[in-house]
């Protein structure tokens, strides 16, 4: 038999009530759930940072990873990411729907910021946009099957909006404040990824310009001797392509 220890209440000794054990169990379960969520969040952010590091010049794998992780942590069945150039919105990533639904939704783009979709509203308002049930929203346009609760947040760099990320599920209701903040964190990660890709492209362009200038200089220095020119081209090609020979 498991011994029962009395609880101390001031100067009196009282037996613990079943309710106190129940409250303690609920608190422990809540703490365990919170720790599990925090662990899942850290793993998701780690995955995103890893893919950013592995694909500095390829943005698509990063956007796909962020969208999928956001769907998982927000308990959503659909996720999408858009880009915005100041005039038109483009759909960059879309997960959780059939191929037919994806093609139908992509046909809606490019679109302008506004009321048409939560993704467009978040961009227009530079703020999170959410609907408890878009089926009751006459302004909402979607080709996805049975979207109900949709949450979108903007991707901001300073005062400029460069896109948005959205998640949705088929049940009506609101995403929690915690999930809104979580999705905003993923939006911030996308901004970092987009900025990294832009810088990487600029560096590559600068390197190509430098290599071209070096080859032109060799051509200028050797107008009657093609061997130095060929050698310079082979050397630069090896460097640019990270090759062992040329």
N, C-alpha and C positions, 0 to 999 in steps of 0.2 A: 504494500500500500504506500502511495506517495504521501510523505508527511506534509501537513498543512501548517504553515508558519503564520502566526498572528501579525497583524499590522499595527503600528504604533500611531495613535491619534492623540497627541498632547500627552496627558498623563494616563490615558486609558488605553487598554489593549483591546482591539477589535478584530474580529475575523474578516478576512478579505471577502468581498461580495463577488458573485459571479459577474456582475456588471463591470466591475473594475478589470477583471481579466478580459472581458470582451472588448472594452475600450482600449486596453493595452495591445491586444491582438490587431485591432483595426489600425492603431497608430503604427505598429510594426509593418503591417501590410502596406500602408500608405508610404512609409519610408522606403520600403523595398521597391515599390513601384516607381518612386521618384528617382532612386538610384539607378534603376534599370533604364529609365528614360534618359537620364544624364549620360549613362554609358553609351546608349544607342546614338545620342547626339554627338558625343565625342568621336565615335567611330565614323559617323557620317561626315563630319567636318574633316577628319583625317583622310578619308577617301577622296574628298574634294580637293584638298591641298595636294595630295599625292598625284592626282590626275592633272592638276594645274602644272605641277613640276615636270611631269612626264610629257606633257603636250603643250609646250610654250607657244608653238606656232599653229596649233590646231585647236580651234575653239569648240568645235562640235562635240567631241567626247566630254569636254568639261560641262557643257550645257546639258547634255544627256544625263550625266552622273548627278548633277545638282538637282535636276528635275525628278529623277527617280528617288533620290534620298529625301527630297522634300515631300513627295507623295507618301513615302513610308512613315515618316515621323509625324505627318499631319493626318494620318489615317484617311488618306484620300485615294480615289480610284483613278483620277486623271491629273496630269500635270502638263503645263505648257510654259514656254518661254518665248518672249518676243523681243525684237530690237526696234529702236525708234531713232530715226535720223533727223528729227525735228519737224518732219512733215508726214511721213508715212510709217505705219507699223508693219513689220514683217514677222511671220511666225518662224522661229528658229528651232524649237524642239517641241515635240508633242508625244506624250506617252499615255498608255492606259486605254486606248480605244482601238477599234478594228481598223483595218486598212481603208475600208470604204468611208468610215467616219472621218479618218484623218484626211483623206483626199477631199471630202466635202468641206471640211473646215478650212483646209489650206486654200480652197477656192475663194474664201471670203477675204483673203489678203492679197495685196496690201490694203490696209484700211486706215482711216484717220482717227485720231483720238476722239473719244466721245462716249455716247451711251450704248453703242452697239454691243459691246462685250465688257465684262469686268476688267479684262486685260487692258482695254482701251480707256476705260474710266480711270483706272489707277494712273495711267500715263497722263491723262488730261488734268487730273486733280493733283498729281504729285503726292498722292496719299493712298493708303489702303482702301480698297473697294470690296464690299461684301454684300451678298444677298442671302437671305434665309431661304428663299425659294424662287429661283429665276423663272420657273414656269408661270409665276404670277406677275412677272415683270414684262410689260408690253414692249419696252424699249430694248430688251435683251435679245441678241441674235446668236444662235448656236446651232451647229449641225451634230453635236454630240448627243448620244442616246441618253435620255433621261437625266440631264444635269439638274440638280436642285440647289444645293448649297455651294456657292462659288466664292472663293477668296482670291484676290489679286493684290499684289504690292508692287510699287514702282522700283526700278533700279535707278538710283540717284547718284550722280557724281557732282557734289556741290549743289548748285541750284538747277542743274541740267538733268533731265530724265533721258536715259538711253534705252529704256525698255521696261519690261515687267515680267513677273513670274506669277502663275496662278495655279491653284489646285482646286479640285471639286470632288464632290461625292453625291451619291444619288439620294441620300436622306436629307430632308429639309432641316433647317436649324443653323446655328452660327458656329463658326470655328471659335475656339477659346482665345482669350487675349494672349495666352502663352503660345499658341500656334501661330497667331498673327506675328508675334515677335520673332518666332522661329523662322517663319517664311521670309521675314525681312532680313534675317541673318543670311539666309541663302541668297537673297537678292544682292546683298553686299559682297558675297563671295563671287557672284557672277560679274559684278562690276570690276573686281580685282582681276578676274580671268580675262575679261574683255580688254582691260587696260594693258595687261601683260601681252596679249596677242597683238595689240596695236604697236606696242614698243618693240616687240620681236620683229614685226614686219618692217618697221622703220629701220631697225638695225640691219636686217638682211638687205634692205634696199641700199643702205649706206655702204655696206660691205661690197655689194655688187658694183656700185659706182666707183668705189676705190679700186677694185680689181680691174675694171674696165679702163680706168685712168692709167693704171700701172702698165697694162698691155699696150695701150696707145703710146705711152712714153717709150717703151722698148721698140715699137715699130718706128717711132720718130728717130731713135738713136741708132737704128740699124736699117737704113733704107735699102741697102743692097745685100743684106744677109738675113735670110729667113730663119736660120737655125735658132738664134736667140729668141725670136718671136715665138716659134713653135715651143721652145723650152718654157718660156714664160707662160704660155697658154696652158701647157700640160701641168706646170706647177700650181697655177691658180685653180685649175679644174680639180686637182687632187684636194686642195684645201677646201674649196667650196663644197665638194661632194663628200668630204671626209673619207676619201678613198686611199688605198694602199699603193696604187700605181695608176699611171695614165700613159 
